Amino acid sequence: MNYDVDENGYYGRFGGAYIPEILYGNVERLRNTYLNTMREPSFQEEYNGLLRDYAGRPTSLYFAGRLSEKYGTKIYLKREDLNHTGAHKITNSLGQVLLARKMGKNRIIAETGAGQHGVATATVCALFGMECHVYMGKLDVERQHLNVQKMRMLGAEVVPVTSGNMTLKDATNEAIRDWCCHPSDTFYVIGSTIGPHPYPDMVARFQSVISDEIRRQLMEKEGRDYPDYLLACVGGGSNAAGAFYHYLDNGNVRFLVAEAAGKGIDTGMSAATIRLGREGIIHGCRTLIMQDEDGQIEEPYSISAGLDYPGIGPIHACMAEDGRSRVFAVTDEEALDAAFELTALEGIIPALESSHALSILQKQAFKPDDVVVINLSGRGDKDMSTYVKFIQ
C-alpha cells in the first residue's frame, strides 16, 4: 500500500480536514501553499541552516554496546534527545514558524502535553521575536513544572486548561477555540501528526529529517542504509512518523510501535488508542479514538504526559490496520523498568515517552545479526520528578 497522503488528506480512510467554517480559509491556504513553500530554495536554505547551527542536527546514531549485549542483537539509538530543547520537537517547530512568517502570521499558538513541543515552539518564537501562547492541561502543568518555567522564561504565555482530565486532549481543544477566535493573525503550530490536513503530512515531512539521517548514518556504520527493525513510541505520532518516513515503502524494515497502556489496557486507565480505539473524528481528522458506545471521548491515562492522548495520527491508524506496523501496549511499570535499564547500562536517562519504545526490547525477539534502531525521542530531564519516586 502507498502510505503517502492523497490529495484530499487521507491515508486510506483515515485523515481529512473536519474544521469549523471560520478556519476553512486558513487551512485551505496552508494546504495550497505548504509544499511549494517548503520546497523553495530560500526556505530550504534557512531551515536546514537552523537545523544544523541552532538545533544541533544531525543527531548521532549511537551503538548501545551494553544494551546490545544484553538482548543479543545490534541496537542503535537515534539520539533525538541531543537536540536543542531536548527532543525531536524543535525540528517541527522551526519549520512551522518559518511557514507562519512566510504567510504573514505574527501570533503563534500551540498545545503541549509533556511540554517539549511547548518549549520548542516558545524557543523558536523567542528566536524570531514572535508572540507565543501555549495551552497545557493543568495536570500536565503540575507534573511538567520545569518545562512550564522554561516556556515562561522564553516569553511565552502558558495557559493552564482545567476542562476534562486537564491533559493534552483538553489543551488541544482550547488551542482550537483560540484559533477560531483569532483566525486572521494566528498560526496554530500543531506538535504531532494529528489535526486537519495538511498538518499530519506537514509534520511528518518536517520530522522526516530523522529517517534521512538514519539512512546516511547506517550506511556509514553498517554498509547499508536501512535497519531490520525500527522502534518508536506513539502518542500523536510525530517522532515515529519522522523515523519511518523514508522507509515506508521498504519492505525490509519492520516497524514496531509502543503506545501507552497506563495501568493496563483492561483497567480503564490507559492510552492504548490503537488497541482500544474505534474510528471517529477528533481535532480535525478521522482516525482511531478511545470512545464509548455513544461516541463520547474516553479520558486517557499514562504516566507519560506526552502519550496520554485519546487519538492517534491518521498515518499510524492506517499502518496499524494494514499490518505495516506492529503495535505493543506498554504499561507504566514496563516503561519505568526500561528507563532505569537504559540509564544503568548506557548512562542515558530517557524521556518517559521514549522509555515506552525501549520496553519493546523485552517483548520482541531479535536475531544476533539484526540491526535494531530505536528512536530516542527525548531526554529525561523533564521527568525527573517522576523518576525520583521510583529510585531504589
C-alpha positions, 0 to 999 in steps of 0.5 A: 500500500502507498502510505503517502497522503492523497490529495484530499488528506487521507491515508486510506480512510483515515485523515481529512480536514473536519474544521469549523467554517471560520478556519476553512480559509486558513487551512485551505491556504496552508494546504495550497501553499505548504509544499511549494513553500517548503520546497523553495530554495530560500526556505530550504536554505534557512531551515536546514541552516537552523537545523544544523547551527541552532538545533544541533542536527544531525543527531548521532546514531549511537551503538548501545554496546551494553544494551546490545549485549544484553538482548543479543542483537545490534541496537542503535539509538537515534539520539533525538534527545541531543537536540536543542530543547531536548527532543525531536520537537524543535525540528517541527517547530522551526519549520512551522514558524518559518511557514507562519512568517512566510504567510504573514502570521505574527501570533503563534499558538500551540498545545503541549502535553509533556511540554517539549513541543511547548518549549520548542515552539516558545524557543523558536518564537523567542528566536524570531521575536514572535508572540507565543501562547501555549495551552497545557492541561493543568495536570500536565502543568503540575507534573511538567513544572520545569518545562512550564518555567522554561516556556515562561522564561522564553516569553511565552504565555502558558495557559493552564486548561482545567476542562476534562482530565486537564491533559493534552486532549483538553489543551488541544481543544482550547488551542482550537477555540483560540484559533477560531477566535483569532483566525486572521493573525494566528498560526496554530503550530500543531506538535504531532501528526494529528489535526486537519490536513495538511498538518499530519503530512506537514509534520511528518515531512518536517520530522522526516529529517530523522529517517534521512539521517538514519539512512546516511548514518547506517550506511556509514556504520553498517554498509547499508542504509536501512535497519531490520527493525525500527522502534518508536513510541506513539502518542500523536505520532510525530517522532515515529512518523519522522523515523519511518518516513523514508522507509515506508515503502521498504519492505525490509524494515519492520516497524514496531510501535509502543503506545501507552497502556497506563495501568493496563489496557483492561483497567480503564486507565490507559492510552492504548488508542490503537488497541482500544480505539474505534474510528471517529473524528477528533481535532480535525481528522478521522482516525482511531479514538478511545470512545464509548458506545455513544461516541463520547471521548474516553479520558486517557491515562499514562504516566507519560504526559506526552502519550496520554492522548485519546487519538492517534495520527491518521498515518499510524491508524492506517499502518496499524490496520494494514499490518505495516506496523506492529503495535505493543501496549506498554504499561507504566511499570514496563516503561519505568523498568526500561528507563532505569535499564537504559540509564544503568547500562548506557548512562542515558536517562530517557524521556518517559515517552521514549522509555515506552519504545525501549520496553519493546526490547523485552517483548520482541525477539531479535536475531544476533545479526539484526540491526535494531534502531530505536528512536530516542525521542527525548531526554529525561530531564523533564521527568525527573520528578517522576523518576525520583519516586521510583529510585531504589 
